[in-house]
Amino acid sequence: MGLFSSDKKSHSELNAFLGVGTEYRGKLDFVGTVRIDGRFEGEISTDGDLVLGRKASVNGIIRVGQLTSCGQITGDVIVRERTVLEKTSVLNGSLSTPVLVVEKGAVLEGSVVMSTDSATTSKPKVVAGDFGGSSSRDAKPESAVGKTGSDDSKA
């Protein structure tokens, strides 16, 4: 029973389960929570929760409400609410999510966009451009200081 229950997931019940040794190719649309411990190739789409076990391997496009992963993901991932990458998780690809929790030991290779509008494609690109934006924040105060110094020297 511990396999199916989780304090974080108590608000929704498990609707489907792909066990270890299961291979599925295609498109998966579901309501509620689905747990995958096998291999999946294709597209996963839901407003619900996707849970990937340690033996899970997903290759494709994932669009879900919440994601909790202990397995491997290769592809593009769009999460509307929250992403949790547990210590055995490996994600190779792009991730768009408003909330990201990464445990020590998890591997994340690719691009990460964190935005409250993660379901859209135009706004996250702007936010992704801001990852190097700490220097642009620093530039604003410097330019203001520079103008003050210039104004003082002219006066």
GROMACS elastic network, one bead per residue, 0.5 to 0.9 nm:
[ bonds ]
;  ai    aj funct       b0    kb
    1     4     6  0.55713   500
    1     5     6  0.63857   500
    2     5     6  0.51694   500
    2     6     6  0.72507   500
    3     6     6  0.79649   500
    4    13     6  0.84828   500
    4    14     6  0.69513   500
    4    35     6  0.83496   500
    5     8     6  0.86850   500
    5     9     6  0.70503   500
    5    10     6  0.69123   500
    5    13     6  0.84735   500
    5    14     6  0.85766   500
    6     9     6  0.51347   500
    6    10     6  0.60749   500
    7    10     6  0.54943   500
    7    11     6  0.87974   500
    8    11     6  0.78502   500
    9    12     6  0.60316   500
    9    13     6  0.78294   500
    9    33     6  0.85592   500
    9    49     6  0.82518   500
   10    13     6  0.71714   500
   12    15     6  0.88657   500
   12    32     6  0.60721   500
   12    33     6  0.64260   500
   12    48     6  0.83283   500
   12    49     6  0.81648   500
   13    32     6  0.65678   500
   13    33     6  0.61266   500
   13    34     6  0.88030   500
   14    17     6  0.75836   500
   14    32     6  0.67667   500
   14    34     6  0.58461   500
   14    35     6  0.73433   500
   15    30     6  0.81579   500
   15    31     6  0.75272   500
   15    32     6  0.61527   500
   15    33     6  0.55250   500
   15    34     6  0.57440   500
   15    35     6  0.83618   500
   16    30     6  0.85148   500
   16    32     6  0.87910   500
   16    33     6  0.70285   500
   16    35     6  0.64564   500
   16    36     6  0.83764   500
   17    33     6  0.89534   500
   17    34     6  0.58383   500
   17    36     6  0.58257   500
   17    37     6  0.77800   500
   18    21     6  0.84990   500
   18    22     6  0.60556   500
   18    23     6  0.80956   500
   18    24     6  0.84338   500
   18    34     6  0.81185   500
   18    35     6  0.64334   500
   18    37     6  0.58289   500
   18    38     6  0.58639   500
   18    39     6  0.82769   500
   18    40     6  0.88381   500
   19    22     6  0.55676   500
   19    23     6  0.88113   500
   19    35     6  0.81861   500
   19    36     6  0.63033   500
   19    38     6  0.52540   500
   19    39     6  0.87698   500
   19    55     6  0.89809   500
   19    56     6  0.86481   500
   20    23     6  0.85336   500
   20    36     6  0.80494   500
   20    39     6  0.78385   500
   20    53     6  0.89697   500
   20    55     6  0.66082   500
   20    56     6  0.74958   500
   21    37     6  0.79585   500
   21    38     6  0.54297   500
   21    39     6  0.74288   500
   21    55     6  0.89543   500
   22    36     6  0.88879   500
   22    37     6  0.77813   500
   22    39     6  0.61508   500
   22    40     6  0.82587   500
   23    38     6  0.59687   500
   23    40     6  0.58432   500
   23    41     6  0.81005   500
   24    27     6  0.89672   500
   24    38     6  0.81287   500
   24    39     6  0.63115   500
   24    41     6  0.63310   500
   24    42     6  0.82976   500
   25    28     6  0.89044   500
   25    39     6  0.84358   500
   25    40     6  0.58230   500
   25    42     6  0.56447   500
   25    43     6  0.85564   500
   26    40     6  0.80615   500
   26    41     6  0.64139   500
   26    43     6  0.64586   500
   26    44     6  0.86135   500
   27    41     6  0.83349   500
   27    42     6  0.56205   500
   27    44     6  0.59425   500
   27    45     6  0.78823   500
   28    42     6  0.79229   500
   28    43     6  0.61681   500
   28    45     6  0.62592   500
   28    46     6  0.83914   500
   29    43     6  0.83371   500
   29    44     6  0.60554   500
   29    46     6  0.57889   500
   30    33     6  0.77852   500
   30    34     6  0.76523   500
   30    44     6  0.83020   500
   30    45     6  0.69113   500
   30    46     6  0.54897   500
   30    47     6  0.80903   500
   30    48     6  0.74619   500
   31    34     6  0.83337   500
   31    46     6  0.61810   500
   31    47     6  0.68424   500
   31    48     6  0.56861   500
   31    49     6  0.83230   500
   32    46     6  0.79602   500
   32    47     6  0.76340   500
   32    49     6  0.61893   500
   32    50     6  0.85921   500
   33    46     6  0.89573   500
   33    48     6  0.57023   500
   33    50     6  0.58173   500
   33    51     6  0.74319   500
   34    48     6  0.81961   500
   34    49     6  0.64795   500
   34    50     6  0.51797   500
   34    51     6  0.61942   500
   34    52     6  0.85227   500
   35    49     6  0.84967   500
   35    50     6  0.60021   500
   35    52     6  0.57473   500
   35    53     6  0.71781   500
   36    39     6  0.76675   500
   36    40     6  0.79838   500
   36    50     6  0.77632   500
   36    51     6  0.63188   500
   36    53     6  0.61549   500
   36    55     6  0.84929   500
   36    56     6  0.59119   500
   36    57     6  0.83196   500
   36    58     6  0.87037   500
   37    51     6  0.86121   500
   37    52     6  0.60457   500
   37    54     6  0.67710   500
   37    55     6  0.52254   500
   37    57     6  0.75259   500
   37    71     6  0.79374   500
   38    52     6  0.87368   500
   38    53     6  0.82037   500
   38    55     6  0.62270   500
   38    57     6  0.63678   500
   38    58     6  0.83794   500
   39    55     6  0.81492   500
   39    56     6  0.57622   500
   39    58     6  0.59467   500
   39    59     6  0.82225   500
   40    43     6  0.86604   500
   40    56     6  0.78512   500
   40    57     6  0.61937   500
   40    59     6  0.63384   500
   40    60     6  0.81579   500
   41    44     6  0.89999   500
   41    57     6  0.82714   500
   41    58     6  0.57790   500
   41    60     6  0.57268   500
   41    61     6  0.86723   500
   42    58     6  0.79724   500
   42    59     6  0.64270   500
   42    61     6  0.64787   500
   42    62     6  0.85206   500
   43    59     6  0.83667   500
   43    60     6  0.56362   500
   43    62     6  0.58922   500
   43    63     6  0.80192   500
   44    50     6  0.88865   500
   44    60     6  0.79711   500
   44    61     6  0.63097   500
   44    63     6  0.60681   500
   44    64     6  0.74462   500
   45    48     6  0.86471   500
   45    61     6  0.82974   500
   45    62     6  0.61406   500
   45    64     6  0.56844   500
   45    65     6  0.88624   500
   46    49     6  0.74479   500
   46    50     6  0.83801   500
   46    62     6  0.87136   500
   46    63     6  0.63324   500
   46    65     6  0.64924   500
   47    63     6  0.79281   500
   47    64     6  0.52984   500
   47    66     6  0.77704   500
   47    79     6  0.89497   500
   47    80     6  0.78778   500
   48    64     6  0.60949   500
   48    66     6  0.64360   500
   48    67     6  0.88541   500
   49    64     6  0.63734   500
   49    65     6  0.56848   500
   49    67     6  0.58750   500
   49    68     6  0.78532   500
   50    64     6  0.67913   500
   50    65     6  0.79176   500
   50    66     6  0.62850   500
   50    68     6  0.63915   500
   50    69     6  0.80540   500
   51    66     6  0.84483   500
   51    67     6  0.60278   500
   51    69     6  0.58309   500
   51    70     6  0.80714   500
   52    55     6  0.79897   500
   52    56     6  0.56275   500
   52    57     6  0.80646   500
   52    58     6  0.85959   500
   52    67     6  0.79658   500
   52    68     6  0.62826   500
   52    70     6  0.56525   500
   52    71     6  0.55737   500
   52    72     6  0.81188   500
   52    89     6  0.87960   500
   53    56     6  0.52352   500
   53    57     6  0.87414   500
   53    68     6  0.86165   500
   53    69     6  0.64788   500
   53    70     6  0.50492   500
   53    71     6  0.54134   500
   53    72     6  0.88957   500
   53    89     6  0.88917   500
   54    57     6  0.85316   500
   54    69     6  0.78325   500
   54    72     6  0.78447   500
   54    88     6  0.66017   500
   54    89     6  0.74217   500
   55    70     6  0.79197   500
   55    71     6  0.58009   500
   55    72     6  0.78846   500
   56    69     6  0.85587   500
   56    70     6  0.76005   500
   56    72     6  0.60885   500
   56    73     6  0.82181   500
   57    71     6  0.60288   500
   57    73     6  0.59389   500
   57    74     6  0.80451   500
   58    61     6  0.86581   500
   58    62     6  0.87664   500
   58    71     6  0.80967   500
   58    72     6  0.61898   500
   58    74     6  0.62250   500
   58    75     6  0.80910   500
   59    62     6  0.88824   500
   59    72     6  0.83454   500
   59    73     6  0.58939   500
   59    75     6  0.58228   500
   59    76     6  0.88402   500
   60    73     6  0.79356   500
   60    74     6  0.63501   500
   60    76     6  0.66284   500
   60    77     6  0.84529   500
   61    74     6  0.83915   500
   61    75     6  0.56783   500
   61    77     6  0.59678   500
   61    78     6  0.81367   500
   62    75     6  0.77473   500
   62    76     6  0.62617   500
   62    78     6  0.60960   500
   62    79     6  0.79064   500
   63    66     6  0.89379   500
   63    76     6  0.84431   500
   63    77     6  0.60358   500
   63    79     6  0.58453   500
   63    80     6  0.79291   500
   63   119     6  0.83056   500
   64    67     6  0.67518   500
   64    77     6  0.81525   500
   64    78     6  0.65265   500
   64    79     6  0.50550   500
   64    80     6  0.64564   500
   64    81     6  0.83738   500
   65    78     6  0.84762   500
   65    79     6  0.54427   500
   65    81     6  0.54814   500
   65    82     6  0.72698   500
   65    83     6  0.89021   500
   66    79     6  0.58853   500
   66    80     6  0.66301   500
   66    81     6  0.55221   500
   66    82     6  0.50214   500
   66    83     6  0.59192   500
   66    84     6  0.82856   500
   67    79     6  0.68114   500
   67    81     6  0.84672   500
   67    82     6  0.64588   500
   67    84     6  0.61363   500
   67    85     6  0.81263   500
   68    82     6  0.83625   500
   68    83     6  0.60108   500
   68    85     6  0.61193   500
   68    86     6  0.73537   500
   69    72     6  0.77060   500
   69    73     6  0.84773   500
   69    83     6  0.80774   500
   69    84     6  0.62571   500
   69    85     6  0.50954   500
   69    86     6  0.59629   500
   69    87     6  0.89103   500
   69    88     6  0.81437   500
   69    89     6  0.57682   500
   69    90     6  0.83262   500
   69    91     6  0.89965   500
   70    84     6  0.87445   500
   70    85     6  0.64823   500
   70    86     6  0.51922   500
   70    87     6  0.67726   500
   70    88     6  0.50299   500
   70    90     6  0.76819   500
   70   106     6  0.84292   500
   71    85     6  0.86843   500
   71    86     6  0.84456   500
   71    88     6  0.63349   500
   71    90     6  0.62686   500
   71    91     6  0.83451   500
   72    88     6  0.83422   500
   72    89     6  0.57924   500
   72    91     6  0.59109   500
   72    92     6  0.80670   500
   73    76     6  0.86375   500
   73    77     6  0.85834   500
   73    89     6  0.80280   500
   73    90     6  0.61854   500
   73    92     6  0.61862   500
   73    93     6  0.78409   500
   74    77     6  0.87996   500
   74    90     6  0.83224   500
   74    91     6  0.60047   500
   74    93     6  0.57533   500
   74    94     6  0.87405   500
   75    91     6  0.79585   500
   75    92     6  0.64115   500
   75    94     6  0.65855   500
   75    95     6  0.86854   500
   76    92     6  0.84574   500
   76    93     6  0.55427   500
   76    95     6  0.62223   500
   76    96     6  0.83575   500
   77    93     6  0.76025   500
   77    94     6  0.60029   500
   77    96     6  0.62881   500
   77    97     6  0.83437   500
   78    94     6  0.82150   500
   78    95     6  0.59212   500
   78    97     6  0.62044   500
   78   118     6  0.66897   500
   78   119     6  0.65729   500
   79    82     6  0.64142   500
   79    83     6  0.66533   500
   79    95     6  0.77380   500
   79    96     6  0.61107   500
   79    98     6  0.75928   500
   79    99     6  0.87598   500
   79   118     6  0.67692   500
   79   119     6  0.71199   500
   80    83     6  0.86791   500
   80    96     6  0.81557   500
   80    97     6  0.60191   500
   80    98     6  0.68029   500
   80    99     6  0.87242   500
   80   116     6  0.78328   500
   80   117     6  0.77744   500
   80   118     6  0.58984   500
   80   119     6  0.58854   500
   81    97     6  0.67148   500
   81    98     6  0.61374   500
   81    99     6  0.65686   500
   81   116     6  0.82340   500
   81   118     6  0.85197   500
   82    97     6  0.64004   500
   82    98     6  0.64264   500
   82   100     6  0.61185   500
   82   101     6  0.79545   500
   83    97     6  0.66174   500
   83    98     6  0.81734   500
   83    99     6  0.61057   500
   83   101     6  0.61821   500
   83   102     6  0.83356   500
   84    99     6  0.84290   500
   84   100     6  0.60518   500
   84   102     6  0.60443   500
   84   103     6  0.79280   500
   85    88     6  0.79007   500
   85    89     6  0.55661   500
   85    90     6  0.78613   500
   85    91     6  0.83838   500
   85   100     6  0.78476   500
   85   101     6  0.61532   500
   85   103     6  0.62219   500
   85   106     6  0.62925   500
   85   107     6  0.83421   500
   85   108     6  0.86229   500
   86    89     6  0.54013   500
   86    90     6  0.88571   500
   86   101     6  0.80520   500
   86   102     6  0.62395   500
   86   103     6  0.50689   500
   86   104     6  0.77523   500
   86   105     6  0.77768   500
   86   106     6  0.59888   500
   87    90     6  0.85929   500
   87   102     6  0.75677   500
   87   103     6  0.50538   500
   87   104     6  0.56171   500
   87   107     6  0.80267   500
   88   103     6  0.86535   500
   88   104     6  0.89952   500
   88   105     6  0.64942   500
   88   106     6  0.55381   500
   88   107     6  0.79218   500
   89   102     6  0.89377   500
   89   103     6  0.87558   500
   89   105     6  0.78781   500
   89   107     6  0.62501   500
   89   108     6  0.81859   500
   90   106     6  0.59903   500
   90   108     6  0.59744   500
   90   109     6  0.79924   500
   91    94     6  0.82331   500
   91    95     6  0.84864   500
   91   106     6  0.83122   500
   91   107     6  0.62044   500
   91   109     6  0.61241   500
   91   110     6  0.78636   500
   92   107     6  0.81700   500
   92   108     6  0.62022   500
   92   110     6  0.58043   500
   92   111     6  0.88328   500
   93   108     6  0.80858   500
   93   109     6  0.63404   500
   93   111     6  0.65769   500
   93   112     6  0.86983   500
   94   109     6  0.81107   500
   94   110     6  0.54035   500
   94   112     6  0.59145   500
   94   113     6  0.79765   500
   95   110     6  0.77630   500
   95   111     6  0.62091   500
   95   113     6  0.61723   500
   95   114     6  0.82586   500
   96   111     6  0.83491   500
   96   112     6  0.58864   500
   96   114     6  0.58276   500
   96   115     6  0.73515   500
   96   118     6  0.54996   500
   96   119     6  0.78725   500
   96   124     6  0.73014   500
   97   100     6  0.66155   500
   97   112     6  0.79080   500
   97   113     6  0.64059   500
   97   114     6  0.50547   500
   97   115     6  0.62282   500
   97   116     6  0.74056   500
   97   117     6  0.83073   500
   97   118     6  0.53920   500
   97   119     6  0.81954   500
   98   113     6  0.79619   500
   98   117     6  0.73712   500
   98   118     6  0.62529   500
   99   114     6  0.68548   500
   99   115     6  0.80811   500
   99   116     6  0.83253   500
  100   114     6  0.78104   500
  102   105     6  0.83805   500
  102   106     6  0.64442   500
  102   107     6  0.86120   500
  102   108     6  0.87343   500
  103   106     6  0.58057   500
  104   107     6  0.86940   500
  108   111     6  0.85368   500
  108   112     6  0.88076   500
  109   112     6  0.89168   500
  111   128     6  0.82200   500
  112   128     6  0.71938   500
  113   118     6  0.76712   500
  113   124     6  0.58723   500
  113   125     6  0.73690   500
  113   127     6  0.65926   500
  113   128     6  0.51766   500
  113   129     6  0.89471   500
  113   131     6  0.85947   500
  114   117     6  0.85041   500
  114   118     6  0.69816   500
  114   124     6  0.70147   500
  114   127     6  0.70736   500
  114   128     6  0.74515   500
  115   118     6  0.52656   500
  115   119     6  0.89447   500
  115   123     6  0.78214   500
  115   124     6  0.59551   500
  115   127     6  0.67431   500
  115   128     6  0.87371   500
  116   119     6  0.82891   500
  116   124     6  0.86057   500
  117   120     6  0.57888   500
  117   121     6  0.83877   500
  117   123     6  0.67007   500
  117   124     6  0.68590   500
  118   121     6  0.72212   500
  118   123     6  0.77391   500
  118   124     6  0.61017   500
  119   124     6  0.85703   500
  120   123     6  0.64793   500
  120   124     6  0.70529   500
  121   124     6  0.59596   500
  121   125     6  0.68342   500
  122   125     6  0.56590   500
  122   126     6  0.70650   500
  123   126     6  0.52920   500
  123   127     6  0.65145   500
  123   128     6  0.87431   500
  124   128     6  0.59458   500
  124   129     6  0.85094   500
  125   129     6  0.62877   500
  125   130     6  0.88849   500
  126   129     6  0.51459   500
  126   130     6  0.67561   500
  127   130     6  0.51290   500
  127   131     6  0.71391   500
  128   131     6  0.56070   500
  128   132     6  0.84563   500
  129   132     6  0.67700   500
  129   133     6  0.72987   500
  130   134     6  0.76257   500
  130   136     6  0.85804   500
  131   134     6  0.72514   500
  132   135     6  0.67424   500
  132   136     6  0.78798   500
  133   137     6  0.63740   500
  133   138     6  0.86367   500
  134   137     6  0.51433   500
  134   138     6  0.63594   500
  134   139     6  0.86536   500
  135   139     6  0.60198   500
  135   140     6  0.88589   500
  136   140     6  0.65384   500
  137   140     6  0.55691   500
  137   141     6  0.73001   500
  138   141     6  0.57844   500
  138   142     6  0.64672   500
  138   143     6  0.88607   500
  139   142     6  0.50375   500
  139   143     6  0.60381   500
  139   144     6  0.85588   500
  140   143     6  0.52484   500
  140   144     6  0.62532   500
  140   145     6  0.86463   500
  141   144     6  0.50491   500
  141   145     6  0.61193   500
  141   146     6  0.84874   500
  142   145     6  0.50292   500
  142   146     6  0.60073   500
  142   147     6  0.86348   500
  143   147     6  0.61676   500
  143   148     6  0.85725   500
  144   147     6  0.51808   500
  144   148     6  0.62672   500
  144   149     6  0.86573   500
  145   148     6  0.50689   500
  145   149     6  0.61749   500
  145   150     6  0.86053   500
  146   149     6  0.50811   500
  146   150     6  0.61501   500
  146   151     6  0.85754   500
  147   151     6  0.59777   500
  147   152     6  0.84285   500
  148   151     6  0.50634   500
  148   152     6  0.60757   500
  148   153     6  0.86262   500
  149   152     6  0.51082   500
  149   153     6  0.62493   500
  149   154     6  0.87687   500
  150   153     6  0.52159   500
  150   154     6  0.63380   500
  150   155     6  0.87760   500
  151   154     6  0.52688   500
  151   155     6  0.62870   500
  152   155     6  0.52905   500
